[in-house]
Amino acid sequence: MSEIKTLEIPKWGLSMEEGTIAQWLIQEGSQFSKGQEICEIETTKIVNVLEAPFDGTLRKILAKDGETLPVGGLIAVCANDDVTDDDIQAFVQSLDQGTAASASSAPDSTPAEDKTEQTAPVEQLSSSTVKAETSSATRKTSHSAGDYIIPASLQGYQPPDDLFITPHAQKLAEKYNLDLTKVTGSGREGRISIADLQAAVQGAGGQWPDVKHQASTKAAKSNADDSQVAATPVARRLAKQWGINLHDCRASGTRGRVCKEDVEAVYNREHKSAHTETSLNATQPEQAKVTSIPMNAMRKAIASRLQAAKRNAPHFRLTVDLNVEAIQTLRAQINESVPQVKLSINDMLIKAAAAALIKVPEVNVQFDEESQSILQFDQADISVAVAIPNGLITPIIKAANQKSLAEISGNMRDLATRAKTGKLTPDEFQGGSFSISNLGMLGIKHFDAIINPPQGAILALGASEARAVVEHDQIVIRQMVTATLSCDHRVIDGAVGAKFLASFKKFVENPALILV
């Protein structure tokens, strides 16, 4: 008996909530084999390739390029050639009517993220059968699967002031009058997702359609009064001119206000223009133009995480100057005597930082906000910031304190190369107990870095340069690097941070210590 199967947005990593179809690698009607690359899916961290979990033929694409769906969202229908187009169409219609569960061979209780395919016997896809199944489902629930039934105890939407919530979840909560203060977020930093809305409503005896069928193809427009929304005068004038509700705009301006660019982004999105040139000043269209470029998923994730880190973690910073002449001399000697090893100064600073973390374990920590506890690690898993075309990613040198300089160098080259091509696995960039950001190769002398949550500290390294310093009452020229440690004061005190920097300075200026 021939079967119809579906492809879904997979769950890559614990923090993944949704994925965007970057591009389809095969066309409708194409046959494929198990393991073949089907499409590219962009997450908040990487662009990964979905491999076929079975042999089949791609009969209908449900999610076009650029569409964003939650984990488990259906993206395509697959079946052999003996399945007719009418059968495929009937199956798709059954999904739209909320009866996909009855067409699946997997139990209804199986979580969406654990499913890799759904199957339905072709013989069950006649129009009369679909109608009968729909009627049966209606009798069981008294409502179709697409209905939203919000219990009275959860009604009463109010614009969130300090709640951390996904944009799509906020739109749905507003549309269906759901009180967000009664919803518990399960995401990182307590972020509320669509799945959390569904869990709260169903837990209170209401009804919320299966999360996997809620493709975020079009955001619901707000009808709420936006007169009290903080916005710049230009943004408010443009919003009124274009008929845009300020509740539908991000607030990226100063002091949490909606700015002109936020309103333009909504206008461009509603008019299907990904890269629309808009006037720099609406009242003077003859002036210079600016191109509005929507943020991709990775850029949005970076903005969200770092904004949360800056808001929640009380940063303080400590700075020290390092004499790197000895470590540069050792690096040159190793590279010259061992041709197969090509150490960078960054490799050696990673090793020195790992040694200092073991020496001062109070800095080698994460802060668990949920349990309000400090997680201290016995090995130095160092995240190293790597710039990539779409943003920034932090691959991890695991157990750097146990690795040789050659191993650290090899790991760093491999991770950086795969990071820039989007080939890292989630466990290679999620976690870590400490971070290093080095902008010295770009000529930056000194800078402050924002902590990478849930870690407790990050080390910012500047360029090596010749400076005049005083040694034994004499002015001499030395190669120096400025290092700045940013600490989360909730888990690391000033004296502890200073102790770490002193240890780090000792290992850098006496590099023989990191070889033993």
C-alpha positions in Angstrom: 0.0 0.0 0.0 1.5 3.3 -1.1 1.9 6.0 1.5 2.1 9.8 1.6 4.9 11.1 3.8 5.9 14.6 5.0 9.0 16.5 5.6 9.2 18.8 8.7 11.4 21.4 10.2 13.9 19.4 12.4 15.1 20.3 15.8 18.8 21.1 15.7 19.9 22.0 19.2 18.0 22.6 22.5 17.5 26.3 21.9 16.1 25.9 18.3 12.5 27.1 18.1 12.0 27.8 14.4 13.7 27.5 11.0 13.6 29.5 7.7 13.7 27.7 4.4 16.9 29.2 2.8 16.5 27.3 -0.5 15.2 24.0 -1.9 18.0 21.9 -3.5 15.5 19.7 -5.5 12.4 20.6 -7.4 8.8 19.3 -7.2 8.5 16.0 -9.0 12.2 15.1 -8.3 13.0 11.6 -6.9 15.4 11.4 -4.0 17.2 8.8 -1.9 17.6 8.5 1.8 20.4 10.8 3.0 20.2 13.1 -0.1 20.3 16.8 0.6 16.8 18.2 0.2 16.9 21.8 1.3 18.8 24.4 3.3 17.2 25.6 6.6 18.5 28.7 8.4 18.3 28.7 12.2 19.4 31.4 14.6 22.9 30.0 14.6 23.7 28.2 11.3 22.4 27.3 7.9 22.1 23.5 7.8 21.1 21.0 5.2 18.1 18.8 5.7 18.8 15.2 4.6 16.0 12.9 3.4 15.0 10.4 6.1 13.6 8.1 3.4 13.5 7.3 -0.3 10.7 9.0 -2.3 9.5 11.7 -4.7 9.0 15.3 -3.8 5.4 15.9 -4.8 4.4 19.2 -3.3 6.4 21.9 -1.5 4.4 23.5 1.3 7.0 26.0 2.5 8.5 28.3 -0.1 12.0 29.9 0.1 12.1 32.5 2.9 9.2 31.1 4.9 9.7 30.6 8.6 8.1 27.8 10.5 8.3 26.5 14.1 10.1 23.2 14.8 7.9 20.3 13.5 6.2 22.6 10.9 5.4 20.7 7.7 7.4 21.9 4.7 6.7 19.2 1.9 4.7 16.2 0.9 6.3 13.1 -0.6 4.9 10.1 -2.3 5.6 7.6 -5.1 4.5 8.2 -8.6 1.5 5.8 -8.3 -0.2 8.3 -5.9 -2.4 10.7 -7.9 -2.3 14.5 -7.8 -5.9 14.4 -6.5 -4.7 12.2 -3.6 -1.9 14.7 -2.8 -4.3 17.6 -2.9 -6.8 15.8 -0.6 -4.0 15.1 1.8 -2.9 18.8 1.8 -6.5 19.9 2.3 -6.8 17.5 5.3 -3.8 19.2 6.8 -5.3 22.6 6.3 -8.5 21.4 8.1 -6.5 20.2 11.1 -6.9 16.5 10.4 -3.2 15.7 9.7 -3.1 13.8 13.0 -5.6 11.2 11.7 -3.5 10.8 8.5 -0.3 10.0 10.4 0.9 6.5 11.3 2.6 7.8 14.4 0.7 8.2 17.8 -0.9 11.6 18.5 1.1 11.9 21.7 4.5 11.9 20.0 6.1 15.3 20.4 6.5 17.3 17.2 10.3 17.5 17.5 10.6 13.7 17.7 8.8 13.1 14.4 10.7 12.8 11.2 7.8 11.9 8.9 4.1 11.4 8.8 2.4 8.7 6.7 -1.1 8.2 5.5 -2.5 5.3 3.5 -3.6 6.5 0.0 -6.8 4.5 0.3 -7.9 6.8 3.1 -7.6 10.0 1.1 -10.8 10.0 -0.9 -13.0 13.1 -0.4 -15.6 11.1 1.4 -13.1 9.7 3.8 -11.6 13.1 4.6 -15.1 14.4 5.2 -15.9 11.5 7.5 -12.7 12.0 9.5 -13.4 15.7 9.8 -16.9 15.0 11.2 -15.5 12.4 13.6 -12.9 14.9 14.9 -15.6 17.5 15.3 -17.8 15.2 17.4 -14.8 14.4 19.7 -13.7 18.0 20.4 -16.9 19.9 19.7 -14.6 22.3 17.7 -12.5 21.9 14.6 -8.8 21.5 15.2 -8.1 25.0 13.9 -10.2 26.7 16.6 -8.6 28.8 19.3 -10.6 28.6 22.6 -9.1 30.7 25.4 -10.4 30.0 28.9 -11.8 33.0 30.8 -9.1 32.6 33.4 -6.4 33.3 30.7 -8.1 36.2 28.9 -7.0 39.8 29.1 -4.1 40.7 26.8 -1.8 43.6 27.9 1.2 44.8 26.0 4.3 43.2 27.6 6.6 45.6 29.4 9.5 43.4 30.4 8.4 40.0 29.2 10.8 38.1 26.9 8.7 36.7 24.1 9.1 35.7 20.4 7.4 38.3 18.0 5.1 35.7 16.5 3.9 34.5 19.9 3.2 38.1 21.0 1.1 38.7 17.8 -1.0 35.5 18.5 -1.4 36.4 22.2 -2.7 39.8 21.2 -5.0 38.4 18.5 -6.6 35.9 20.8 -6.7 38.1 23.9 -4.3 35.9 26.0 -2.9 37.2 29.3 0.9 36.7 28.9 1.5 37.2 32.6 -0.1 33.8 33.2 2.2 32.0 30.7 5.5 30.5 31.7 8.3 30.7 29.2 10.4 27.5 28.6 13.0 29.0 26.3 16.4 30.4 27.1 16.2 33.3 29.5 12.6 32.4 30.1 11.5 33.4 26.6 7.9 32.7 25.8 7.2 30.8 22.5 4.1 29.7 20.7 4.5 26.3 22.3 4.3 27.9 25.7 1.0 29.6 24.7 -0.4 26.3 23.6 0.7 24.6 26.8 -0.9 27.2 29.0 -4.2 27.3 27.1 -4.5 23.5 26.9 -3.5 23.2 30.6 -6.4 25.5 31.5 -8.9 23.4 29.5 -8.9 25.5 26.4 -8.0 24.7 22.8 -5.0 25.8 20.7 -4.1 24.2 17.4 -1.0 22.1 17.1 2.1 24.3 17.0 3.5 22.6 14.0 0.8 23.9 11.7 1.3 27.5 12.6 3.7 28.7 9.9 4.7 32.2 10.5 4.1 33.3 6.9 2.1 36.4 7.8 2.1 38.3 11.0 -1.3 39.4 12.5 -1.8 43.2 12.6 -2.4 44.9 15.8 -5.6 47.0 16.4 -4.6 48.2 19.8 -4.3 51.9 20.7 -0.6 52.9 20.0 -0.8 56.4 21.3 1.2 55.5 24.4 3.9 53.5 22.6 7.2 55.2 23.0 8.3 56.4 19.5 10.3 59.2 17.9 8.3 62.0 16.2 9.4 61.0 12.8 8.5 57.3 13.4 5.0 58.3 14.7 4.4 60.5 11.6 5.5 57.8 9.2 3.4 55.2 11.0 0.3 57.5 10.7 1.1 58.2 7.0 1.4 54.5 6.1 -1.3 53.2 8.4 1.0 51.2 10.6 0.2 50.4 14.2 3.3 51.1 16.4 2.6 47.9 18.3 3.7 46.0 15.2 7.1 47.7 15.2 10.3 46.7 17.0 11.7 49.2 19.4 15.3 49.5 18.5 15.8 53.2 19.1 17.3 54.9 22.1 15.5 54.6 25.4 13.4 51.7 24.0 11.6 53.9 21.5 10.3 52.9 18.1 12.5 54.7 15.5 12.0 55.6 11.9 13.9 52.5 10.7 11.5 50.2 12.7 8.5 51.7 11.0 10.2 51.4 7.5 11.0 47.8 8.2 7.2 47.0 8.8 6.3 49.0 5.7 8.8 47.1 3.5 7.7 43.8 4.9 4.0 44.5 4.2 4.8 45.6 0.6 6.8 42.4 -0.1 10.1 44.3 -0.5 13.1 42.7 1.1 15.5 45.5 0.1 13.4 48.6 -0.5 15.0 52.0 -0.7 13.1 54.4 1.5 13.5 58.1 2.0 15.9 59.2 4.7 13.4 62.0 5.4 9.8 61.5 4.5 9.2 65.2 4.1 12.3 65.7 1.8 12.3 62.8 -0.7 15.0 64.5 -2.8 17.5 63.8 0.0 19.8 60.8 0.2 18.2 57.3 0.2 18.8 54.5 2.7 18.3 50.8 2.1 16.4 48.9 4.7 17.8 45.3 5.1 15.7 43.0 7.3 17.7 41.2 10.0 18.2 37.5 9.3 17.6 34.8 11.9 21.2 34.8 13.2 21.3 38.6 13.5 18.0 38.6 15.4 19.3 35.9 17.8 22.5 37.8 18.4 20.6 41.0 19.1 18.2 39.2 21.4 20.9 37.4 23.4 23.2 40.3 23.8 20.4 42.7 24.7 19.3 40.3 27.4 22.9 39.9 28.6 23.4 43.7 28.8 20.1 44.1 30.6 20.3 41.2 33.0 24.0 40.9 33.8 25.6 43.8 35.8 28.9 44.1 33.9 32.1 45.4 35.4 35.4 45.5 33.6 39.1 45.1 34.5 42.0 45.9 32.3 45.6 44.8 32.3 48.6 45.4 29.9 50.5 42.3 28.8 54.1 42.1 27.7 53.9 39.5 24.9 57.5 39.5 23.7 58.3 36.2 25.5 55.2 34.4 24.2 55.9 35.7 20.6 59.5 34.5 20.9 58.3 31.0 22.0 55.7 31.0 19.2 58.4 31.7 16.6 60.7 29.0 18.0 58.0 26.4 17.8 56.9 27.3 14.3 60.5 27.3 13.1 61.4 23.9 14.7 58.1 22.1 14.0 57.2 22.8 10.4 53.8 21.0 10.6 52.7 23.3 13.4 51.7 26.9 12.7 50.8 28.6 16.0 49.1 32.0 16.1 49.4 34.4 19.0 45.7 33.7 19.6 46.3 30.0 20.1 48.8 30.7 22.8 46.6 33.2 24.5 43.8 30.6 24.6 46.1 28.2 26.3 47.2 30.9 28.8 43.6 31.7 29.5 42.8 28.0 30.0 45.6 27.7 32.5 44.4 30.8 34.4 40.8 29.4 34.6 42.1 26.2 36.2 44.1 28.4 38.6 41.2 30.6 39.4 38.1 28.3 39.0 35.7 31.0 40.4 35.8 32.6 36.9 35.3 29.3 35.0 31.5 29.5 35.7 28.0 29.8 34.3 25.0 31.4 36.0 21.8 29.4 36.0 19.2 32.1 36.3 16.3 29.6 36.7 17.8 27.9 39.8 19.8 31.0 40.9 22.9 28.9 41.2 26.5 29.1 40.0 27.8 26.2 37.9 31.6 25.8 38.3 33.5 23.6 35.8 36.6 21.5 36.3 37.8 22.0 32.7 38.2 25.1 30.5 35.7 25.0 27.6 36.6 28.2 25.9 34.3 29.9 23.4 36.2 31.9 20.8 34.3 34.6 18.8 34.5 34.1 15.1 33.1 36.6 12.6 31.1 35.1 9.8 29.2 36.7 6.9 25.8 36.6 8.7 27.0 37.7 12.1 29.0 36.1 14.9 29.4 32.6 16.2 31.5 31.2 19.1 32.9 27.7 18.5 34.3 26.0 21.6 37.8 24.7 22.3 36.7 22.0 24.8 39.1 21.1 27.7 41.6 23.6 26.4 43.6 23.2 29.6 44.2 19.5 28.7 45.2 20.2 25.1 48.7 20.9 23.7 49.3 24.1 21.7 49.4 22.1 18.5 46.0 20.6 19.3 44.5 24.0 20.2 45.8 25.4 16.9 44.4 22.5 14.9 41.0 22.6 16.6 40.8 26.4 16.1 41.5 26.3 12.4 39.0 23.4 11.9 36.3 25.1 13.9 36.8 28.5 12.3 36.7 27.0 8.8 33.5 25.1 9.5 31.9 28.0 11.3 32.3 30.2 8.2 30.7 27.5 6.0 27.9 26.8 8.4 29.0 23.2 9.1 29.2 23.3 12.9 27.1 21.0 15.0 25.1 22.6 17.9 27.3 21.0 20.6 30.3 22.7 19.0 29.1 26.3 19.6 26.5 26.0 22.5 27.7 26.1 26.1 31.3 26.9 27.1 32.5 28.2 30.4 34.4 31.3 29.2 34.8 33.4 26.1 37.6 35.1 24.3 37.1 37.9 21.6 40.3 39.0 19.8 40.1 42.0 17.5 43.9 42.6 17.5 44.2 41.4 13.9 41.9 44.3 12.9 44.2 46.9 14.6 41.9 47.5 17.6 44.0 48.5 20.6 41.4 48.2 23.3 37.7 47.3 23.6 35.0 46.0 25.9 33.0 42.8 25.1 29.5 41.8 26.2 29.3 38.6 28.2 28.0 35.6 26.4 25.2 34.2 28.6 25.1 32.0 30.6 28.9 32.4 31.0 30.2 34.6 33.8 33.0 36.4 31.9 34.6 37.3 28.5 38.1 38.4 27.7 38.7 41.1 25.1 42.1 41.1 23.5 43.6 44.0 21.5 46.5 44.3 19.0 50.1 43.8 19.9 52.0 47.1 19.5 55.3 48.6 20.5 54.9 50.9 23.6 57.2 52.8 25.8 57.2 51.2 29.3 59.2 51.8 32.5 61.4 49.0 33.7 63.9 49.5 36.5 63.5 53.3 36.2 64.4 53.1 32.5 62.1 53.7 29.6 62.2 50.8 27.2 60.2 49.7 24.2 58.1 46.5 24.5 55.5 44.6 22.5 52.3 45.1 24.6 48.7 43.8 24.4 45.8 45.3 26.3 43.4 42.7 27.8 40.0 43.6 29.2 37.9 41.2 31.3 34.1 41.8 31.4 32.6 40.0 34.4 29.0 39.3 35.6 29.0 40.9 39.1 26.2 38.4 40.1 28.7 35.6 40.1 32.2 37.1 40.0 33.5 39.8 42.3 36.1 42.4 41.5 38.9 40.7 43.6 38.2 37.4 41.8 38.4 39.0 38.4 41.6 40.7 39.3 43.1 37.5 40.6 42.3 35.8 37.2 43.9 38.6 35.2 47.0 38.5 37.4 47.3 34.7 36.8 46.6 35.2 33.0 49.4 37.9 32.9 51.8 35.5 34.6 51.2 32.7 32.1 51.5 35.1 29.1 54.7 36.7 30.3 56.2 33.4 31.4 55.0 31.1 28.6 57.1 28.2 29.7 54.5 27.6 32.4 51.8 26.7 29.8 54.0 24.0 28.4 54.1 21.9 31.6 
